[in-house]
């Protein structure tokens, strides 16, 4: 399904305005009627007045506006599925979501900067396939290899430092998980690790060498953060309450560890890129991918879409006519049934 004009969803804001105006009008009517006469006298003066019908009319009017909005958005449904042959490189992004990525030595913080970098890289891809991994003390699959860039960016935007309970920066875990993303038939396999590099073990470098030798996965690393470092803020509702401290009560300063990231990239036959400049990162990755041989693969996608706005427009007209035909008085046969206990 596709939505042509999503901006028209803003017109749904008319519905709460209609409901609010209806409520205010009813309260004003009740106040005015009380100043004119008491309830028994009002019932005798207008015995066929139906409060339920008034409420029903406004609900029908809201339904008409909702259908009209959907007609303006113009949803389309795919009617023809075809197989498309494409050429590209398979890229897996491993994003560090450890607590150190909350440091604000790059704006707005390291994690948001990492997500911006991946988003911009994806925006500049043509026919390559992408996958996403989140890792901290452990690695967790987020999105398998796909050509759906919209889904990739959606999963990416939802990533945060609370999604994994095990803390740390185990780059070796991300590399190990990434190796399961690729098929043996794929010849061009790229892993892009975005991290501050605060992995103080040698395992990541050794794992990069092993994985490249066994599977041919080239590993590129992007460093986010500043070598001077910064504290890790503890926030509540966007307000900084304190900064993370060690066991001695000293404020923890987390720094970009370029040495680890350079070592991983070197052993993985890739390149280390400092993530300070988004444009430089995107261009560097673009050059690397353009120099690689492309692998042909098949993917299924909808090629023919049909407009569905006419259904919603028809319902909108139906509800508007229904609203006009509804009178704010009791219907004779409904009055006899007395379904709503209206005396």
The 8 nearest C-alpha neighbors of each residue, nearest first, counted from 0:
[[1, 76, 75, 77, 74, 2, 304, 301],
 [2, 0, 75, 74, 3, 76, 77, 304],
 [1, 3, 74, 4, 73, 72, 5, 75],
 [4, 2, 73, 72, 5, 74, 1, 75],
 [3, 5, 72, 6, 2, 7, 73, 71],
 [6, 4, 7, 72, 8, 2, 3, 9],
 [5, 7, 8, 4, 9, 72, 10, 3],
 [6, 8, 9, 5, 10, 72, 4, 71],
 [9, 7, 10, 6, 11, 5, 68, 72],
 [8, 10, 7, 11, 12, 6, 5, 13],
 [11, 9, 12, 8, 7, 13, 68, 14],
 [12, 10, 13, 9, 8, 14, 65, 68],
 [11, 13, 10, 14, 9, 15, 16, 8],
 [12, 14, 16, 11, 10, 15, 17, 64],
 [13, 15, 17, 16, 12, 61, 11, 18],
 [16, 14, 18, 17, 13, 19, 12, 11],
 [15, 17, 19, 13, 14, 18, 20, 12],
 [18, 16, 14, 20, 15, 19, 21, 13],
 [19, 17, 15, 21, 16, 20, 22, 14],
 [18, 20, 16, 22, 21, 17, 15, 23],
 [19, 21, 23, 17, 22, 18, 24, 16],
 [22, 20, 18, 24, 19, 23, 17, 25],
 [23, 21, 19, 25, 24, 20, 18, 26],
 [22, 24, 20, 26, 25, 21, 27, 19],
 [23, 25, 27, 21, 22, 26, 20, 28],
 [24, 26, 28, 22, 27, 23, 21, 29],
 [25, 27, 29, 23, 28, 24, 30, 22],
 [26, 28, 24, 30, 25, 29, 31, 23],
 [29, 27, 25, 31, 26, 30, 32, 24],
 [30, 28, 32, 26, 31, 27, 33, 25],
 [29, 31, 27, 33, 28, 32, 26, 34],
 [30, 32, 28, 34, 29, 33, 27, 35],
 [33, 31, 35, 29, 34, 30, 28, 36],
 [34, 32, 30, 35, 36, 31, 37, 29],
 [33, 35, 31, 32, 36, 30, 37, 29],
 [36, 34, 32, 33, 31, 37, 41, 30],
 [37, 35, 33, 34, 32, 40, 41, 38],
 [36, 38, 40, 39, 33, 41, 35, 32],
 [37, 39, 41, 40, 42, 36, 33, 32],
 [40, 38, 42, 41, 37, 43, 36, 44],
 [39, 41, 43, 42, 38, 37, 44, 36],
 [42, 40, 44, 38, 43, 39, 45, 37],
 [43, 41, 46, 39, 45, 40, 44, 38],
 [42, 44, 40, 41, 46, 45, 39, 38],
 [43, 45, 41, 42, 46, 40, 39, 47],
 [46, 44, 42, 47, 43, 48, 41, 40],
 [47, 45, 42, 43, 48, 44, 41, 342],
 [48, 46, 328, 329, 45, 49, 42, 330],
 [47, 49, 328, 45, 46, 329, 327, 50],
 [50, 48, 328, 329, 52, 51, 327, 47],
 [51, 49, 53, 52, 54, 48, 327, 328],
 [50, 52, 54, 49, 53, 55, 339, 327],
 [51, 53, 55, 54, 49, 327, 50, 56],
 [54, 52, 56, 50, 51, 55, 327, 57],
 [53, 55, 51, 52, 57, 56, 58, 50],
 [54, 56, 52, 58, 53, 57, 51, 59],
 [57, 55, 59, 53, 322, 54, 58, 52],
 [56, 58, 60, 54, 59, 55, 61, 53],
 [59, 57, 61, 55, 60, 56, 62, 54],
 [60, 58, 62, 56, 61, 57, 318, 322],
 [59, 61, 57, 63, 58, 62, 56, 322],
 [62, 60, 58, 64, 63, 59, 14, 65],
 [61, 63, 65, 59, 60, 64, 66, 58],
 [62, 64, 315, 60, 318, 66, 61, 65],
 [63, 65, 67, 61, 62, 66, 68, 60],
 [66, 64, 62, 68, 67, 63, 61, 11],
 [67, 65, 311, 315, 69, 63, 68, 64],
 [66, 68, 64, 70, 315, 65, 69, 312],
 [69, 67, 71, 65, 70, 66, 64, 72],
 [68, 70, 72, 66, 71, 67, 73, 311],
 [69, 71, 308, 67, 73, 311, 68, 312],
 [72, 70, 68, 73, 69, 7, 67, 4],
 [71, 73, 4, 69, 70, 5, 7, 3],
 [74, 72, 308, 70, 71, 3, 2, 69],
 [75, 73, 2, 307, 1, 72, 308, 306],
 [74, 76, 306, 1, 305, 0, 307, 304],
 [77, 75, 0, 304, 305, 78, 1, 74],
 [76, 78, 304, 301, 303, 79, 0, 305],
 [79, 77, 303, 304, 76, 80, 305, 301],
 [78, 80, 303, 301, 302, 77, 81, 304],
 [81, 79, 301, 300, 302, 299, 78, 82],
 [80, 82, 299, 300, 301, 83, 302, 79],
 [83, 81, 299, 298, 297, 300, 84, 80],
 [82, 84, 298, 297, 299, 85, 81, 300],
 [85, 83, 297, 296, 298, 295, 82, 86],
 [84, 86, 296, 295, 297, 83, 126, 87],
 [87, 85, 295, 294, 293, 296, 126, 84],
 [86, 88, 127, 293, 126, 294, 295, 85],
 [87, 89, 127, 187, 293, 90, 294, 128],
 [88, 90, 128, 188, 129, 127, 189, 187],
 [91, 89, 189, 129, 190, 128, 88, 188],
 [90, 92, 130, 190, 129, 131, 191, 189],
 [91, 93, 131, 191, 192, 190, 132, 130],
 [94, 92, 132, 192, 133, 131, 191, 193],
 [95, 93, 193, 133, 192, 132, 92, 96],
 [94, 96, 194, 134, 97, 135, 133, 193],
 [97, 95, 160, 135, 134, 159, 100, 94],
 [96, 98, 135, 99, 160, 100, 166, 95],
 [99, 97, 100, 101, 160, 96, 166, 231],
 [98, 100, 101, 97, 102, 231, 253, 195],
 [99, 101, 109, 110, 98, 102, 97, 96],
 [102, 100, 99, 108, 98, 109, 231, 110],
 [103, 101, 231, 100, 108, 104, 99, 230],
 [102, 104, 108, 105, 106, 107, 101, 109],
 [103, 105, 229, 102, 224, 225, 228, 106],
 [106, 104, 103, 108, 224, 109, 107, 225],
 [107, 105, 108, 103, 104, 112, 109, 111],
 [106, 108, 105, 103, 111, 112, 109, 104],
 [109, 107, 103, 106, 105, 111, 101, 102],
 [108, 110, 100, 112, 111, 223, 101, 224],
 [111, 109, 113, 100, 112, 108, 101, 114],
 [112, 110, 114, 113, 108, 109, 115, 107],
 [111, 113, 115, 109, 110, 114, 108, 116],
 [114, 112, 110, 116, 111, 115, 109, 193],
 [115, 113, 111, 117, 116, 112, 118, 110],
 [114, 116, 112, 118, 113, 117, 111, 119],
 [117, 115, 113, 119, 114, 118, 277, 120],
 [116, 118, 120, 114, 119, 115, 121, 113],
 [119, 117, 115, 121, 116, 120, 114, 122],
 [118, 120, 122, 116, 121, 117, 115, 123],
 [119, 121, 117, 123, 281, 122, 118, 116],
 [122, 120, 118, 124, 123, 119, 117, 148],
 [123, 121, 119, 120, 124, 118, 148, 125],
 [124, 122, 120, 121, 119, 125, 281, 285],
 [125, 123, 121, 122, 127, 126, 120, 285],
 [126, 124, 127, 123, 87, 122, 121, 128],
 [125, 127, 87, 86, 124, 85, 128, 146],
 [128, 126, 87, 88, 89, 125, 124, 129],
 [127, 129, 146, 89, 145, 144, 90, 88],
 [130, 128, 90, 144, 145, 91, 89, 146],
 [129, 131, 144, 91, 143, 142, 92, 90],
 [132, 130, 92, 142, 141, 91, 93, 140],
 [131, 133, 93, 140, 141, 139, 92, 94],
 [134, 132, 94, 139, 93, 138, 95, 96],
 [133, 135, 138, 95, 137, 96, 139, 173],
 [134, 136, 97, 168, 167, 137, 166, 96],
 [137, 135, 167, 166, 165, 169, 168, 134],
 [138, 136, 135, 134, 172, 165, 169, 139],
 [139, 137, 134, 173, 172, 133, 135, 176],
 [138, 140, 133, 132, 134, 141, 137, 176],
 [141, 139, 132, 142, 133, 131, 138, 143],
 [142, 140, 132, 131, 139, 133, 143, 154],
 [141, 143, 131, 130, 140, 144, 132, 151],
 [144, 142, 130, 145, 131, 180, 141, 140],
 [143, 145, 130, 129, 128, 142, 180, 146],
 [146, 144, 128, 147, 129, 143, 130, 148],
 [145, 147, 128, 148, 129, 127, 144, 126],
 [146, 148, 145, 150, 149, 151, 128, 129],
 [147, 149, 151, 150, 146, 152, 121, 129],
 [148, 150, 152, 151, 147, 153, 154, 146],
 [151, 149, 153, 148, 152, 147, 154, 142],
 [152, 150, 148, 154, 149, 153, 155, 147],
 [151, 153, 155, 149, 150, 154, 156, 148],
 [152, 154, 150, 156, 155, 151, 149, 157],
 [155, 153, 151, 157, 152, 156, 150, 158],
 [154, 156, 152, 153, 157, 158, 151, 114],
 [155, 157, 153, 154, 158, 152, 114, 159],
 [158, 156, 154, 155, 159, 153, 152, 162],
 [157, 159, 155, 156, 154, 162, 160, 96],
 [160, 158, 161, 162, 96, 157, 110, 156],
 [159, 161, 96, 97, 162, 98, 163, 158],
 [162, 160, 159, 163, 164, 96, 98, 97],
 [161, 163, 160, 159, 164, 158, 96, 133],
 [164, 162, 161, 165, 160, 135, 166, 134],
 [163, 165, 166, 162, 161, 136, 135, 137],
 [166, 164, 136, 163, 137, 135, 167, 97],
 [167, 165, 136, 135, 97, 164, 168, 98],
 [166, 168, 136, 135, 97, 169, 165, 198],
 [167, 169, 135, 198, 136, 170, 197, 97],
 [170, 168, 136, 171, 172, 135, 167, 198],
 [169, 171, 173, 172, 203, 168, 174, 198],
 [170, 172, 203, 174, 169, 173, 206, 202],
 [173, 171, 175, 170, 174, 169, 138, 137],
 [172, 174, 170, 138, 176, 171, 175, 177],
 [175, 173, 177, 171, 172, 176, 170, 178],
 [174, 176, 172, 178, 173, 177, 171, 179],
 [177, 175, 173, 178, 174, 179, 172, 138],
 [178, 176, 174, 180, 179, 175, 173, 91],
 [177, 179, 176, 175, 180, 181, 174, 210],
 [180, 178, 177, 176, 181, 175, 182, 174],
 [181, 179, 177, 178, 143, 144, 182, 176],
 [182, 180, 179, 178, 183, 185, 188, 177],
 [183, 181, 184, 185, 180, 179, 186, 178],
 [182, 184, 185, 181, 186, 214, 179, 215],
 [185, 183, 182, 186, 181, 187, 294, 296],
 [184, 186, 183, 182, 187, 181, 188, 294],
 [187, 185, 184, 188, 294, 183, 215, 293],
 [188, 186, 88, 185, 89, 189, 294, 293],
 [189, 187, 216, 89, 186, 217, 90, 88],
 [188, 190, 90, 217, 216, 218, 89, 91],
 [189, 191, 218, 91, 90, 92, 219, 217],
 [190, 192, 219, 92, 220, 218, 93, 91],
 [193, 191, 220, 93, 92, 221, 94, 219],
 [194, 192, 221, 94, 220, 222, 95, 93],
 [195, 193, 95, 196, 222, 223, 192, 221],
 [194, 196, 255, 223, 222, 197, 224, 256],
 [197, 195, 256, 194, 198, 260, 259, 255],
 [198, 196, 195, 256, 168, 199, 255, 254],
 [199, 197, 168, 196, 200, 169, 170, 259],
 [198, 200, 197, 201, 259, 196, 168, 202],
 [201, 199, 202, 198, 203, 204, 169, 259],
 [200, 202, 203, 204, 205, 199, 198, 259],
 [201, 203, 205, 200, 204, 206, 171, 170],
 [204, 202, 171, 206, 170, 205, 201, 207],
 [203, 205, 263, 207, 206, 202, 201, 262],
 [204, 206, 202, 208, 207, 203, 209, 201],
 [207, 205, 209, 203, 208, 204, 171, 202],
 [208, 206, 267, 204, 210, 205, 209, 266],
 [209, 207, 266, 205, 211, 206, 267, 210],
 [208, 210, 206, 212, 211, 207, 213, 205],
 [211, 209, 213, 207, 212, 208, 214, 206],
 [212, 210, 215, 216, 208, 214, 209, 267],
 [211, 213, 209, 210, 215, 214, 208, 216],
 [214, 212, 210, 211, 209, 215, 216, 208],
 [215, 213, 211, 216, 210, 212, 178, 183],
 [214, 216, 211, 212, 213, 217, 210, 188],
 [217, 215, 188, 211, 214, 189, 218, 210],
 [218, 216, 189, 267, 268, 269, 190, 215],
 [219, 217, 267, 190, 269, 264, 191, 189],
 [220, 218, 269, 191, 270, 264, 271, 190],
 [219, 221, 192, 271, 191, 264, 260, 193],
 [222, 220, 193, 272, 274, 273, 271, 192],
 [221, 223, 273, 274, 195, 194, 193, 272],
 [224, 222, 195, 274, 109, 194, 221, 275],
 [223, 225, 255, 105, 104, 195, 109, 222],
 [224, 226, 228, 255, 227, 104, 254, 105],
 [225, 227, 255, 254, 228, 224, 256, 257],
 [228, 226, 225, 254, 229, 255, 104, 253],
 [229, 227, 254, 225, 253, 226, 252, 104],
 [228, 230, 252, 104, 253, 102, 254, 103],
 [231, 229, 252, 251, 102, 253, 232, 242],
 [230, 232, 102, 243, 242, 101, 99, 233],
 [233, 231, 242, 241, 234, 239, 230, 243],
 [232, 234, 241, 242, 240, 239, 243, 231],
 [235, 233, 239, 238, 240, 237, 232, 236],
 [234, 236, 238, 237, 239, 240, 233, 241],
 [237, 235, 238, 234, 239, 240, 233, 232],
 [236, 238, 235, 234, 239, 240, 233, 232],
 [239, 237, 234, 235, 236, 240, 233, 241],
 [240, 238, 234, 241, 233, 232, 237, 235],
 [241, 239, 234, 233, 238, 235, 242, 232],
 [242, 240, 233, 239, 232, 243, 234, 231],
 [241, 243, 232, 233, 231, 244, 230, 250],
 [242, 244, 231, 251, 250, 232, 233, 241],
 [245, 243, 250, 251, 249, 248, 242, 246],
 [244, 246, 248, 247, 249, 251, 250, 243],
 [247, 245, 248, 244, 249, 250, 251, 243],
 [246, 248, 245, 249, 244, 250, 251, 243],
 [249, 247, 245, 244, 246, 250, 251, 243],
 [248, 250, 244, 245, 247, 251, 246, 243],
 [249, 251, 244, 243, 242, 252, 245, 248],
 [250, 252, 244, 230, 243, 245, 249, 253],
 [253, 251, 230, 229, 228, 250, 254, 231],
 [252, 254, 228, 229, 230, 99, 251, 255],
 [255, 253, 228, 226, 227, 256, 225, 252],
 [254, 256, 226, 195, 224, 225, 257, 196],
 [257, 255, 196, 258, 197, 259, 254, 195],
 [256, 258, 260, 259, 261, 255, 196, 222],
 [257, 259, 261, 260, 256, 262, 196, 263],
 [260, 258, 262, 261, 257, 196, 256, 263],
 [259, 261, 263, 257, 262, 258, 196, 220],
 [262, 260, 258, 264, 271, 259, 263, 257],
 [261, 263, 259, 265, 260, 264, 204, 258],
 [264, 262, 204, 260, 266, 265, 261, 207],
 [265, 263, 269, 267, 261, 270, 219, 262],
 [264, 266, 262, 268, 267, 263, 269, 261],
 [267, 265, 208, 263, 268, 264, 207, 262],
 [266, 268, 218, 264, 207, 217, 269, 265],
 [269, 267, 265, 266, 217, 264, 218, 270],
 [268, 270, 219, 264, 218, 267, 217, 265],
 [271, 269, 219, 264, 272, 220, 265, 268],
 [270, 272, 220, 261, 264, 221, 219, 260],
 [273, 271, 221, 274, 220, 222, 270, 280],
 [272, 274, 222, 221, 275, 271, 223, 280],
 [275, 273, 223, 222, 276, 221, 272, 280],
 [274, 276, 273, 277, 223, 224, 105, 222],
 [275, 277, 279, 278, 274, 280, 273, 281],
 [276, 278, 280, 279, 116, 281, 274, 275],
 [277, 279, 281, 280, 276, 282, 283, 119],
 [278, 280, 282, 276, 277, 281, 283, 274],
 [281, 279, 277, 283, 278, 282, 274, 284],
 [282, 280, 278, 284, 120, 283, 279, 285],
 [281, 283, 285, 279, 280, 284, 278, 286],
 [284, 282, 280, 286, 285, 281, 279, 287],
 [283, 285, 287, 281, 286, 282, 288, 280],
 [284, 286, 282, 288, 283, 287, 281, 289],
 [287, 285, 289, 283, 284, 288, 282, 290],
 [286, 288, 284, 290, 285, 289, 283, 291],
 [289, 287, 291, 285, 290, 286, 284, 88],
 [290, 288, 286, 291, 287, 285, 292, 284],
 [289, 291, 287, 288, 286, 292, 285, 293],
 [292, 290, 288, 289, 293, 287, 187, 88],
 [293, 291, 294, 290, 187, 289, 88, 87],
 [294, 292, 87, 86, 88, 291, 295, 187],
 [293, 295, 86, 87, 88, 296, 292, 187],
 [296, 294, 86, 85, 293, 87, 84, 297],
 [297, 295, 85, 84, 86, 294, 298, 87],
 [296, 298, 84, 83, 85, 82, 299, 295],
 [297, 299, 83, 82, 84, 300, 296, 85],
 [300, 298, 82, 81, 83, 80, 297, 301],
 [299, 301, 80, 81, 302, 82, 298, 83],
 [300, 302, 80, 77, 79, 303, 81, 78],
 [301, 303, 79, 80, 300, 81, 304, 77],
 [304, 302, 79, 78, 77, 301, 305, 80],
 [303, 305, 77, 76, 75, 78, 302, 306],
 [306, 304, 75, 76, 307, 77, 303, 78],
 [307, 305, 75, 308, 74, 73, 304, 76],
 [306, 308, 309, 75, 74, 310, 73, 305],
 [307, 309, 70, 73, 311, 310, 306, 312],
 [310, 308, 312, 311, 307, 313, 70, 306],
 [311, 309, 313, 312, 308, 307, 314, 70],
 [310, 312, 66, 314, 70, 313, 308, 309],
 [313, 311, 309, 315, 70, 310, 314, 67],
 [314, 312, 310, 316, 311, 315, 309, 317],
 [313, 315, 317, 311, 312, 316, 318, 310],
 [314, 316, 63, 312, 66, 318, 313, 67],
 [317, 315, 319, 313, 314, 318, 320, 312],
 [318, 316, 314, 320, 315, 319, 321, 313],
 [317, 319, 321, 63, 315, 320, 316, 59],
 [320, 318, 322, 316, 321, 317, 63, 315],
 [321, 319, 323, 317, 322, 318, 316, 324],
 [320, 322, 318, 324, 319, 323, 317, 325],
 [321, 323, 319, 325, 320, 56, 324, 59],
 [322, 324, 320, 321, 325, 319, 326, 56],
 [325, 323, 321, 322, 320, 326, 319, 56],
 [324, 326, 322, 323, 321, 56, 327, 52],
 [327, 325, 328, 324, 52, 323, 329, 53],
 [328, 326, 52, 53, 49, 48, 325, 329],
 [329, 327, 48, 49, 47, 326, 330, 52],
 [328, 330, 47, 49, 334, 48, 331, 333],
 [329, 331, 333, 332, 334, 328, 47, 326],
 [332, 330, 334, 333, 329, 335, 336, 47],
 [331, 333, 335, 334, 330, 336, 329, 337],
 [334, 332, 336, 330, 335, 331, 337, 329],
 [333, 335, 331, 337, 332, 336, 330, 329],
 [334, 336, 332, 333, 337, 331, 338, 330],
 [335, 337, 333, 338, 334, 332, 339, 331],
 [338, 336, 334, 340, 335, 339, 333, 341],
 [337, 339, 336, 340, 333, 334, 341, 335],
 [338, 340, 341, 337, 51, 336, 334, 342],
 [341, 339, 337, 338, 342, 336, 334, 335],
 [340, 342, 339, 337, 49, 338, 334, 50],
 [341, 340, 337, 46, 42, 339, 334, 47]]
